[in-house]
């Protein structure tokens, strides 16, 4: 069984007991979450497609930890002008584990 769910403006294909990183959520580590923006629900041959969401479908998840992603370097340069600019960015992420998918 899998589902396609919208979390924080992004769509993820999830299964039970899967761990994934999403954009930073305002929850403490160890808290339970519930997502009701289920766009598609598939159980073997039975596939339910929402318009835009599947009615009554929910996904329960648990917050594991808050981390930062790898550093992304942004380098700008204008040749022959002596201009160089280096910026770094680390995106804050939340790691969640999918506990249950209910229809």
Jmol script that loads the backbone (N, CA, C; Angstrom):
load data "model"
ATOM      1  N   UNK A   1       0.844  -1.179   0.000  1.00  0.00           N
ATOM      2  CA  UNK A   1       0.000   0.000   0.000  1.00  0.00           C
ATOM      3  C   UNK A   1       0.886   1.238   0.000  1.00  0.00           C
ATOM      4  N   UNK A   2       0.561   2.184  -0.873  1.00  0.00           N
ATOM      5  CA  UNK A   2       1.286   3.440  -0.897  1.00  0.00           C
ATOM      6  C   UNK A   2       0.297   4.576  -1.122  1.00  0.00           C
ATOM      7  N   UNK A   3       0.774   5.785  -0.877  1.00  0.00           N
ATOM      8  CA  UNK A   3      -0.065   6.968  -1.064  1.00  0.00           C
ATOM      9  C   UNK A   3       0.811   8.105  -1.561  1.00  0.00           C
ATOM     10  N   UNK A   4       0.175   9.049  -2.228  1.00  0.00           N
ATOM     11  CA  UNK A   4       0.837  10.293  -2.599  1.00  0.00           C
ATOM     12  C   UNK A   4       0.182  11.375  -1.767  1.00  0.00           C
ATOM     13  N   UNK A   5       1.002  12.046  -0.955  1.00  0.00           N
ATOM     14  CA  UNK A   5       0.485  13.013   0.011  1.00  0.00           C
ATOM     15  C   UNK A   5       1.232  14.325  -0.159  1.00  0.00           C
ATOM     16  N   UNK A   6       0.533  15.429   0.146  1.00  0.00           N
ATOM     17  CA  UNK A   6       1.147  16.749   0.069  1.00  0.00           C
ATOM     18  C   UNK A   6       1.530  17.192   1.470  1.00  0.00           C
ATOM     19  N   UNK A   7       2.824  17.451   1.655  1.00  0.00           N
ATOM     20  CA  UNK A   7       3.362  17.882   2.953  1.00  0.00           C
ATOM     21  C   UNK A   7       4.176  19.139   2.710  1.00  0.00           C
ATOM     22  N   UNK A   8       3.736  20.234   3.274  1.00  0.00           N
ATOM     23  CA  UNK A   8       4.488  21.482   3.161  1.00  0.00           C
ATOM     24  C   UNK A   8       4.647  21.980   1.741  1.00  0.00           C
ATOM     25  N   UNK A   9       3.623  21.791   0.899  1.00  0.00           N
ATOM     26  CA  UNK A   9       3.680  22.273  -0.463  1.00  0.00           C
ATOM     27  C   UNK A   9       4.391  21.355  -1.433  1.00  0.00           C
ATOM     28  N   UNK A  10       4.888  20.225  -0.971  1.00  0.00           N
ATOM     29  CA  UNK A  10       5.557  19.257  -1.840  1.00  0.00           C
ATOM     30  C   UNK A  10       4.810  17.931  -1.791  1.00  0.00           C
ATOM     31  N   UNK A  11       4.869  17.178  -2.880  1.00  0.00           N
ATOM     32  CA  UNK A  11       4.205  15.892  -2.957  1.00  0.00           C
ATOM     33  C   UNK A  11       5.219  14.773  -2.776  1.00  0.00           C
ATOM     34  N   UNK A  12       4.845  13.777  -1.956  1.00  0.00           N
ATOM     35  CA  UNK A  12       5.718  12.643  -1.663  1.00  0.00           C
ATOM     36  C   UNK A  12       4.954  11.342  -1.864  1.00  0.00           C
ATOM     37  N   UNK A  13       5.631  10.337  -2.424  1.00  0.00           N
ATOM     38  CA  UNK A  13       5.091   8.985  -2.487  1.00  0.00           C
ATOM     39  C   UNK A  13       5.585   8.266  -1.236  1.00  0.00           C
ATOM     40  N   UNK A  14       4.648   7.803  -0.413  1.00  0.00           N
ATOM     41  CA  UNK A  14       5.022   7.240   0.889  1.00  0.00           C
ATOM     42  C   UNK A  14       4.466   5.838   1.050  1.00  0.00           C
ATOM     43  N   UNK A  15       5.122   5.080   1.922  1.00  0.00           N
ATOM     44  CA  UNK A  15       4.681   3.755   2.332  1.00  0.00           C
ATOM     45  C   UNK A  15       4.832   3.661   3.846  1.00  0.00           C
ATOM     46  N   UNK A  16       4.215   2.639   4.422  1.00  0.00           N
ATOM     47  CA  UNK A  16       4.296   2.452   5.875  1.00  0.00           C
ATOM     48  C   UNK A  16       5.738   2.194   6.299  1.00  0.00           C
ATOM     49  N   UNK A  17       6.138   2.757   7.430  1.00  0.00           N
ATOM     50  CA  UNK A  17       7.465   2.625   8.040  1.00  0.00           C
ATOM     51  C   UNK A  17       8.575   3.292   7.227  1.00  0.00           C
ATOM     52  N   UNK A  18       8.233   4.140   6.279  1.00  0.00           N
ATOM     53  CA  UNK A  18       9.231   4.857   5.486  1.00  0.00           C
ATOM     54  C   UNK A  18       9.672   6.107   6.241  1.00  0.00           C
ATOM     55  N   UNK A  19      10.963   6.408   6.153  1.00  0.00           N
ATOM     56  CA  UNK A  19      11.511   7.636   6.734  1.00  0.00           C
ATOM     57  C   UNK A  19      11.815   8.597   5.598  1.00  0.00           C
ATOM     58  N   UNK A  20      11.459   9.868   5.777  1.00  0.00           N
ATOM     59  CA  UNK A  20      11.747  10.842   4.742  1.00  0.00           C
ATOM     60  C   UNK A  20      11.975  12.214   5.356  1.00  0.00           C
ATOM     61  N   UNK A  21      12.669  13.059   4.588  1.00  0.00           N
ATOM     62  CA  UNK A  21      12.961  14.422   4.994  1.00  0.00           C
ATOM     63  C   UNK A  21      11.995  15.359   4.293  1.00  0.00           C
ATOM     64  N   UNK A  22      11.364  16.248   5.074  1.00  0.00           N
ATOM     65  CA  UNK A  22      10.462  17.263   4.537  1.00  0.00           C
ATOM     66  C   UNK A  22      10.948  18.626   5.016  1.00  0.00           C
ATOM     67  N   UNK A  23      10.406  19.687   4.431  1.00  0.00           N
ATOM     68  CA  UNK A  23      10.750  21.023   4.895  1.00  0.00           C
ATOM     69  C   UNK A  23      10.381  21.169   6.368  1.00  0.00           C
ATOM     70  N   UNK A  24      11.033  22.077   7.053  1.00  0.00           N
ATOM     71  CA  UNK A  24      10.909  22.231   8.499  1.00  0.00           C
ATOM     72  C   UNK A  24       9.456  22.366   8.933  1.00  0.00           C
ATOM     73  N   UNK A  25       9.043  21.536   9.898  1.00  0.00           N
ATOM     74  CA  UNK A  25       7.698  21.573  10.470  1.00  0.00           C
ATOM     75  C   UNK A  25       7.777  22.109  11.889  1.00  0.00           C
ATOM     76  N   UNK A  26       6.701  22.750  12.342  1.00  0.00           N
ATOM     77  CA  UNK A  26       6.666  23.345  13.683  1.00  0.00           C
ATOM     78  C   UNK A  26       6.189  22.338  14.721  1.00  0.00           C
ATOM     79  N   UNK A  27       6.879  21.228  14.874  1.00  0.00           N
ATOM     80  CA  UNK A  27       6.545  20.210  15.855  1.00  0.00           C
ATOM     81  C   UNK A  27       7.804  19.758  16.566  1.00  0.00           C
ATOM     82  N   UNK A  28       7.649  19.363  17.809  1.00  0.00           N
ATOM     83  CA  UNK A  28       8.770  18.847  18.590  1.00  0.00           C
ATOM     84  C   UNK A  28       9.097  17.422  18.145  1.00  0.00           C
ATOM     85  N   UNK A  29      10.334  17.007  18.377  1.00  0.00           N
ATOM     86  CA  UNK A  29      10.734  15.630  18.082  1.00  0.00           C
ATOM     87  C   UNK A  29       9.962  14.679  18.978  1.00  0.00           C
ATOM     88  N   UNK A  30       9.406  13.628  18.402  1.00  0.00           N
ATOM     89  CA  UNK A  30       8.611  12.664  19.145  1.00  0.00           C
ATOM     90  C   UNK A  30       7.113  12.878  19.018  1.00  0.00           C
ATOM     91  N   UNK A  31       6.683  14.020  18.484  1.00  0.00           N
ATOM     92  CA  UNK A  31       5.250  14.296  18.338  1.00  0.00           C
ATOM     93  C   UNK A  31       4.657  13.504  17.185  1.00  0.00           C
ATOM     94  N   UNK A  32       3.352  13.253  17.289  1.00  0.00           N
ATOM     95  CA  UNK A  32       2.607  12.595  16.230  1.00  0.00           C
ATOM     96  C   UNK A  32       2.002  13.659  15.317  1.00  0.00           C
ATOM     97  N   UNK A  33       2.000  13.391  14.010  1.00  0.00           N
ATOM     98  CA  UNK A  33       1.413  14.283  13.018  1.00  0.00           C
ATOM     99  C   UNK A  33       0.339  13.530  12.252  1.00  0.00           C
ATOM    100  N   UNK A  34      -0.598  14.289  11.670  1.00  0.00           N
ATOM    101  CA  UNK A  34      -1.623  13.690  10.832  1.00  0.00           C
ATOM    102  C   UNK A  34      -1.792  14.559   9.595  1.00  0.00           C
ATOM    103  N   UNK A  35      -1.666  13.943   8.418  1.00  0.00           N
ATOM    104  CA  UNK A  35      -1.808  14.649   7.156  1.00  0.00           C
ATOM    105  C   UNK A  35      -3.078  14.162   6.481  1.00  0.00           C
ATOM    106  N   UNK A  36      -3.919  15.102   6.046  1.00  0.00           N
ATOM    107  CA  UNK A  36      -5.164  14.718   5.377  1.00  0.00           C
ATOM    108  C   UNK A  36      -5.188  15.122   3.899  1.00  0.00           C
ATOM    109  N   UNK A  37      -4.079  15.659   3.395  1.00  0.00           N
ATOM    110  CA  UNK A  37      -3.969  16.037   1.985  1.00  0.00           C
ATOM    111  C   UNK A  37      -3.470  14.834   1.174  1.00  0.00           C
ATOM    112  N   UNK A  38      -4.251  13.745   1.152  1.00  0.00           N
ATOM    113  CA  UNK A  38      -3.882  12.532   0.417  1.00  0.00           C
ATOM    114  C   UNK A  38      -4.444  12.658  -0.994  1.00  0.00           C
ATOM    115  N   UNK A  39      -3.558  12.692  -1.987  1.00  0.00           N
ATOM    116  CA  UNK A  39      -3.966  12.902  -3.370  1.00  0.00           C
ATOM    117  C   UNK A  39      -4.265  11.599  -4.099  1.00  0.00           C
ATOM    118  N   UNK A  40      -3.599  10.515  -3.708  1.00  0.00           N
ATOM    119  CA  UNK A  40      -3.794   9.219  -4.342  1.00  0.00           C
ATOM    120  C   UNK A  40      -3.560   8.140  -3.301  1.00  0.00           C
ATOM    121  N   UNK A  41      -4.361   7.090  -3.359  1.00  0.00           N
ATOM    122  CA  UNK A  41      -4.235   5.971  -2.420  1.00  0.00           C
ATOM    123  C   UNK A  41      -4.302   4.685  -3.224  1.00  0.00           C
ATOM    124  N   UNK A  42      -3.270   3.844  -3.131  1.00  0.00           N
ATOM    125  CA  UNK A  42      -3.209   2.610  -3.910  1.00  0.00           C
ATOM    126  C   UNK A  42      -2.969   1.426  -2.988  1.00  0.00           C
ATOM    127  N   UNK A  43      -3.806   0.395  -3.156  1.00  0.00           N
ATOM    128  CA  UNK A  43      -3.667  -0.843  -2.396  1.00  0.00           C
ATOM    129  C   UNK A  43      -3.790  -2.005  -3.375  1.00  0.00           C
ATOM    130  N   UNK A  44      -2.664  -2.395  -3.932  1.00  0.00           N
ATOM    131  CA  UNK A  44      -2.671  -3.461  -4.934  1.00  0.00           C
ATOM    132  C   UNK A  44      -3.329  -2.981  -6.217  1.00  0.00           C
ATOM    133  N   UNK A  45      -4.439  -3.631  -6.620  1.00  0.00           N
ATOM    134  CA  UNK A  45      -5.157  -3.254  -7.832  1.00  0.00           C
ATOM    135  C   UNK A  45      -6.130  -2.104  -7.591  1.00  0.00           C
ATOM    136  N   UNK A  46      -6.484  -1.846  -6.325  1.00  0.00           N
ATOM    137  CA  UNK A  46      -7.443  -0.801  -5.987  1.00  0.00           C
ATOM    138  C   UNK A  46      -6.732   0.545  -5.866  1.00  0.00           C
ATOM    139  N   UNK A  47      -7.047   1.469  -6.777  1.00  0.00           N
ATOM    140  CA  UNK A  47      -6.423   2.793  -6.775  1.00  0.00           C
ATOM    141  C   UNK A  47      -7.514   3.845  -6.660  1.00  0.00           C
ATOM    142  N   UNK A  48      -7.371   4.733  -5.677  1.00  0.00           N
ATOM    143  CA  UNK A  48      -8.323   5.837  -5.504  1.00  0.00           C
ATOM    144  C   UNK A  48      -7.589   7.139  -5.796  1.00  0.00           C
ATOM    145  N   UNK A  49      -8.118   7.904  -6.738  1.00  0.00           N
ATOM    146  CA  UNK A  49      -7.538   9.191  -7.089  1.00  0.00           C
ATOM    147  C   UNK A  49      -8.480  10.269  -6.575  1.00  0.00           C
ATOM    148  N   UNK A  50      -7.934  11.218  -5.837  1.00  0.00           N
ATOM    149  CA  UNK A  50      -8.744  12.275  -5.259  1.00  0.00           C
ATOM    150  C   UNK A  50      -9.033  13.383  -6.245  1.00  0.00           C
ATOM    151  N   UNK A  51     -10.091  14.157  -5.930  1.00  0.00           N
ATOM    152  CA  UNK A  51     -10.455  15.314  -6.746  1.00  0.00           C
ATOM    153  C   UNK A  51     -10.675  16.518  -5.860  1.00  0.00           C
ATOM    154  N   UNK A  52      -9.732  17.202  -5.321  1.00  0.00           N
ATOM    155  CA  UNK A  52      -8.291  16.991  -5.420  1.00  0.00           C
ATOM    156  C   UNK A  52      -7.740  16.038  -4.359  1.00  0.00           C
ATOM    157  N   UNK A  53      -8.498  15.763  -3.268  1.00  0.00           N
ATOM    158  CA  UNK A  53      -7.998  14.857  -2.230  1.00  0.00           C
ATOM    159  C   UNK A  53      -8.958  13.684  -2.082  1.00  0.00           C
ATOM    160  N   UNK A  54      -8.457  12.570  -1.553  1.00  0.00           N
ATOM    161  CA  UNK A  54      -9.271  11.398  -1.279  1.00  0.00           C
ATOM    162  C   UNK A  54     -10.004  11.641   0.041  1.00  0.00           C
ATOM    163  N   UNK A  55     -11.328  11.535   0.003  1.00  0.00           N
ATOM    164  CA  UNK A  55     -12.144  11.794   1.202  1.00  0.00           C
ATOM    165  C   UNK A  55     -11.920  10.706   2.250  1.00  0.00           C
ATOM    166  N   UNK A  56     -11.674  11.112   3.478  1.00  0.00           N
ATOM    167  CA  UNK A  56     -11.523  10.186   4.588  1.00  0.00           C
ATOM    168  C   UNK A  56     -10.158   9.538   4.711  1.00  0.00           C
ATOM    169  N   UNK A  57      -9.253   9.818   3.809  1.00  0.00           N
ATOM    170  CA  UNK A  57      -7.919   9.215   3.859  1.00  0.00           C
ATOM    171  C   UNK A  57      -7.004  10.085   4.714  1.00  0.00           C
ATOM    172  N   UNK A  58      -6.229   9.438   5.580  1.00  0.00           N
ATOM    173  CA  UNK A  58      -5.302  10.155   6.456  1.00  0.00           C
ATOM    174  C   UNK A  58      -4.001   9.382   6.567  1.00  0.00           C
ATOM    175  N   UNK A  59      -2.950  10.129   6.856  1.00  0.00           N
ATOM    176  CA  UNK A  59      -1.630   9.535   7.061  1.00  0.00           C
ATOM    177  C   UNK A  59      -1.130   9.998   8.418  1.00  0.00           C
ATOM    178  N   UNK A  60      -0.745   9.039   9.265  1.00  0.00           N
ATOM    179  CA  UNK A  60      -0.179   9.370  10.570  1.00  0.00           C
ATOM    180  C   UNK A  60       1.331   9.193  10.506  1.00  0.00           C
ATOM    181  N   UNK A  61       2.041  10.176  11.063  1.00  0.00           N
ATOM    182  CA  UNK A  61       3.503  10.151  11.037  1.00  0.00           C
ATOM    183  C   UNK A  61       4.038  10.600  12.385  1.00  0.00           C
ATOM    184  N   UNK A  62       5.313  10.323  12.611  1.00  0.00           N
ATOM    185  CA  UNK A  62       5.989  10.696  13.855  1.00  0.00           C
ATOM    186  C   UNK A  62       7.233  11.497  13.506  1.00  0.00           C
ATOM    187  N   UNK A  63       7.434  12.610  14.215  1.00  0.00           N
ATOM    188  CA  UNK A  63       8.613  13.440  13.996  1.00  0.00           C
ATOM    189  C   UNK A  63       9.802  12.783  14.685  1.00  0.00           C
ATOM    190  N   UNK A  64      10.868  12.508  13.925  1.00  0.00           N
ATOM    191  CA  UNK A  64      12.055  11.882  14.498  1.00  0.00           C
ATOM    192  C   UNK A  64      13.060  12.928  14.960  1.00  0.00           C
ATOM    193  N   UNK A  65      13.419  13.878  14.086  1.00  0.00           N
ATOM    194  CA  UNK A  65      14.398  14.895  14.450  1.00  0.00           C
ATOM    195  C   UNK A  65      14.374  16.045  13.461  1.00  0.00           C
ATOM    196  N   UNK A  66      14.995  17.150  13.867  1.00  0.00           N
ATOM    197  CA  UNK A  66      15.191  18.305  13.006  1.00  0.00           C
ATOM    198  C   UNK A  66      16.682  18.386  12.670  1.00  0.00           C
ATOM    199  N   UNK A  67      16.988  18.473  11.385  1.00  0.00           N
ATOM    200  CA  UNK A  67      18.378  18.491  10.924  1.00  0.00           C
ATOM    201  C   UNK A  67      18.549  19.587   9.874  1.00  0.00           C
ATOM    202  N   UNK A  68      19.798  19.798   9.467  1.00  0.00           N
ATOM    203  CA  UNK A  68      20.097  20.687   8.360  1.00  0.00           C
ATOM    204  C   UNK A  68      20.641  19.859   7.203  1.00  0.00           C
ATOM    205  N   UNK A  69      20.286  20.253   5.995  1.00  0.00           N
ATOM    206  CA  UNK A  69      20.759  19.550   4.800  1.00  0.00           C
ATOM    207  C   UNK A  69      22.222  19.894   4.548  1.00  0.00           C
ATOM    208  N   UNK A  70      22.805  19.250   3.550  1.00  0.00           N
ATOM    209  CA  UNK A  70      24.172  19.553   3.159  1.00  0.00           C
ATOM    210  C   UNK A  70      24.256  20.984   2.654  1.00  0.00           C
ATOM    211  N   UNK A  71      25.430  21.567   2.769  1.00  0.00           N
ATOM    212  CA  UNK A  71      25.628  22.952   2.361  1.00  0.00           C
ATOM    213  C   UNK A  71      25.619  23.067   0.842  1.00  0.00           C
ATOM    214  N   UNK A  72      24.904  24.069   0.373  1.00  0.00           N
ATOM    215  CA  UNK A  72      24.866  24.400  -1.040  1.00  0.00           C
ATOM    216  C   UNK A  72      25.630  25.700  -1.212  1.00  0.00           C
ATOM    217  N   UNK A  73      26.653  25.701  -2.080  1.00  0.00           N
ATOM    218  CA  UNK A  73      27.445  26.895  -2.320  1.00  0.00           C
ATOM    219  C   UNK A  73      26.956  27.601  -3.578  1.00  0.00           C
ATOM    220  N   UNK A  74      26.768  28.918  -3.459  1.00  0.00           N
ATOM    221  CA  UNK A  74      26.359  29.756  -4.586  1.00  0.00           C
ATOM    222  C   UNK A  74      27.516  30.695  -4.872  1.00  0.00           C
ATOM    223  N   UNK A  75      28.120  30.563  -6.056  1.00  0.00           N
ATOM    224  CA  UNK A  75      29.281  31.365  -6.416  1.00  0.00           C
ATOM    225  C   UNK A  75      28.940  32.235  -7.614  1.00  0.00           C
ATOM    226  N   UNK A  76      29.133  33.541  -7.469  1.00  0.00           N
ATOM    227  CA  UNK A  76      28.880  34.488  -8.557  1.00  0.00           C
ATOM    228  C   UNK A  76      30.185  35.168  -8.929  1.00  0.00           C
ATOM    229  N   UNK A  77      30.381  35.363 -10.235  1.00  0.00           N
ATOM    230  CA  UNK A  77      31.611  36.001 -10.701  1.00  0.00           C
ATOM    231  C   UNK A  77      31.325  36.754 -11.990  1.00  0.00           C
ATOM    232  N   UNK A  78      31.929  37.930 -12.098  1.00  0.00           N
ATOM    233  CA  UNK A  78      31.889  38.681 -13.347  1.00  0.00           C
ATOM    234  C   UNK A  78      33.318  38.773 -13.851  1.00  0.00           C
ATOM    235  N   UNK A  79      33.550  38.194 -14.979  1.00  0.00           N
ATOM    236  CA  UNK A  79      34.917  38.108 -15.468  1.00  0.00           C
ATOM    237  C   UNK A  79      35.471  39.491 -15.834  1.00  0.00           C
ATOM    238  N   UNK A  80      36.755  39.612 -15.596  1.00  0.00           N
ATOM    239  CA  UNK A  80      37.521  40.833 -15.887  1.00  0.00           C
ATOM    240  C   UNK A  80      37.080  42.040 -15.067  1.00  0.00           C
ATOM    241  N   UNK A  81      36.237  41.886 -14.071  1.00  0.00           N
ATOM    242  CA  UNK A  81      35.783  43.014 -13.262  1.00  0.00           C
ATOM    243  C   UNK A  81      36.261  42.910 -11.813  1.00  0.00           C
ATOM    244  N   UNK A  82      36.817  41.775 -11.454  1.00  0.00           N
ATOM    245  CA  UNK A  82      37.288  41.589 -10.090  1.00  0.00           C
ATOM    246  C   UNK A  82      36.169  41.319  -9.102  1.00  0.00           C
ATOM    247  N   UNK A  83      34.989  40.952  -9.586  1.00  0.00           N
ATOM    248  CA  UNK A  83      33.834  40.710  -8.710  1.00  0.00           C
ATOM    249  C   UNK A  83      33.666  39.224  -8.467  1.00  0.00           C
ATOM    250  N   UNK A  84      33.692  38.842  -7.204  1.00  0.00           N
ATOM    251  CA  UNK A  84      33.424  37.467  -6.801  1.00  0.00           C
ATOM    252  C   UNK A  84      32.578  37.498  -5.550  1.00  0.00           C
ATOM    253  N   UNK A  85      31.586  36.619  -5.468  1.00  0.00           N
ATOM    254  CA  UNK A  85      30.711  36.547  -4.306  1.00  0.00           C
ATOM    255  C   UNK A  85      30.434  35.074  -4.023  1.00  0.00           C
ATOM    256  N   UNK A  86      30.625  34.653  -2.778  1.00  0.00           N
ATOM    257  CA  UNK A  86      30.388  33.270  -2.374  1.00  0.00           C
ATOM    258  C   UNK A  86      29.369  33.264  -1.247  1.00  0.00           C
ATOM    259  N   UNK A  87      28.303  32.530  -1.435  1.00  0.00           N
ATOM    260  CA  UNK A  87      27.266  32.378  -0.417  1.00  0.00           C
ATOM    261  C   UNK A  87      27.077  30.896  -0.116  1.00  0.00           C
ATOM    262  N   UNK A  88      26.753  30.580   1.118  1.00  0.00           N
ATOM    263  CA  UNK A  88      26.440  29.220   1.507  1.00  0.00           C
ATOM    264  C   UNK A  88      25.068  29.161   2.122  1.00  0.00           C
ATOM    265  N   UNK A  89      24.401  28.011   1.972  1.00  0.00           N
ATOM    266  CA  UNK A  89      23.050  27.859   2.516  1.00  0.00           C
ATOM    267  C   UNK A  89      22.846  26.418   2.957  1.00  0.00           C
ATOM    268  N   UNK A  90      22.255  26.246   4.144  1.00  0.00           N
ATOM    269  CA  UNK A  90      21.870  24.918   4.627  1.00  0.00           C
ATOM    270  C   UNK A  90      20.387  24.940   4.949  1.00  0.00           C
ATOM    271  N   UNK A  91      19.618  24.143   4.241  1.00  0.00           N
ATOM    272  CA  UNK A  91      18.166  24.114   4.398  1.00  0.00           C
ATOM    273  C   UNK A  91      17.780  23.341   5.660  1.00  0.00           C
ATOM    274  N   UNK A  92      16.938  23.914   6.523  1.00  0.00           N
ATOM    275  CA  UNK A  92      16.460  23.150   7.693  1.00  0.00           C
ATOM    276  C   UNK A  92      15.407  22.135   7.269  1.00  0.00           C
ATOM    277  N   UNK A  93      15.556  20.898   7.739  1.00  0.00           N
ATOM    278  CA  UNK A  93      14.666  19.798   7.380  1.00  0.00           C
ATOM    279  C   UNK A  93      14.139  19.112   8.625  1.00  0.00           C
ATOM    280  N   UNK A  94      13.031  18.415   8.476  1.00  0.00           N
ATOM    281  CA  UNK A  94      12.460  17.586   9.531  1.00  0.00           C
ATOM    282  C   UNK A  94      12.399  16.153   9.013  1.00  0.00           C
ATOM    283  N   UNK A  95      12.902  15.208   9.802  1.00  0.00           N
ATOM    284  CA  UNK A  95      12.820  13.798   9.418  1.00  0.00           C
ATOM    285  C   UNK A  95      11.584  13.204  10.081  1.00  0.00           C
ATOM    286  N   UNK A  96      10.714  12.587   9.273  1.00  0.00           N
ATOM    287  CA  UNK A  96       9.513  11.961   9.809  1.00  0.00           C
ATOM    288  C   UNK A  96       9.492  10.490   9.405  1.00  0.00           C
ATOM    289  N   UNK A  97       8.730   9.709  10.165  1.00  0.00           N
ATOM    290  CA  UNK A  97       8.523   8.294   9.847  1.00  0.00           C
ATOM    291  C   UNK A  97       7.023   8.066   9.725  1.00  0.00           C
ATOM    292  N   UNK A  98       6.615   7.416   8.638  1.00  0.00           N
ATOM    293  CA  UNK A  98       5.205   7.149   8.397  1.00  0.00           C
ATOM    294  C   UNK A  98       4.781   5.963   9.263  1.00  0.00           C
ATOM    295  N   UNK A  99       3.779   6.209  10.108  1.00  0.00           N
ATOM    296  CA  UNK A  99       3.299   5.169  11.024  1.00  0.00           C
ATOM    297  C   UNK A  99       2.135   4.370  10.420  1.00  0.00           C
ATOM    298  N   UNK A 100       1.189   5.086   9.785  1.00  0.00           N
ATOM    299  CA  UNK A 100      -0.038   4.415   9.345  1.00  0.00           C
ATOM    300  C   UNK A 100      -0.672   5.193   8.190  1.00  0.00           C
ATOM    301  N   UNK A 101      -1.234   4.440   7.238  1.00  0.00           N
ATOM    302  CA  UNK A 101      -1.999   5.026   6.143  1.00  0.00           C
ATOM    303  C   UNK A 101      -3.404   4.443   6.226  1.00  0.00           C
ATOM    304  N   UNK A 102      -4.407   5.309   6.427  1.00  0.00           N
ATOM    305  CA  UNK A 102      -5.788   4.830   6.556  1.00  0.00           C
ATOM    306  C   UNK A 102      -6.644   5.408   5.435  1.00  0.00           C
ATOM    307  N   UNK A 103      -7.599   4.603   4.981  1.00  0.00           N
ATOM    308  CA  UNK A 103      -8.480   5.040   3.893  1.00  0.00           C
ATOM    309  C   UNK A 103      -9.802   5.537   4.446  1.00  0.00           C
TER     310      UNK A 103
END
end "model"
wireframe off; spacefill off
backbone 0.3
color backbone group
